[in-house]
Amino acid sequence: MGIIEKSEEVQKSLENWSAGFGRGKYSRILKMARKPTREEYSKVLTITGLGILFIGGVGFTLYFIFQVWLQIP
């Protein structure tokens, strides 16, 4: 099987998968989905930003402990 036949087979399988996407088990989720309000978006953005800062702070603290206090290279 050549590369052209293989790529056509992959494309056909992707097209078949995407064609049934709206009718299968994901259809109810897609129908219920909506654009978030400005308030919802700002809350998600705030929580995500705080999470990133927290994880970065933990990483920096560990770096500081291992590199500066314990002198581990």
C-alpha positions, 0 to 999 in steps of 0.5 A: 500500500502506497502513501497515497492510498494510506493517506486516502484511507486515513482521510476517509476514516476522519471524515466518517468520524466527523460526520457522525460527531453531531449525532452520536454521544456528543450531540447532547453536549454540543446542543447544550454548549453556549458562549460564557457570559462576561462574568463567567469568563472573568471568574474562570480567568481569575481562578486560572491565573491564581492557579498558575501563580500558585504553581509557579510560586511552589516551583520557585520556592522549591528551586530556592530551597534546593539551590540557595539554602541546600547548595545542591547543583 
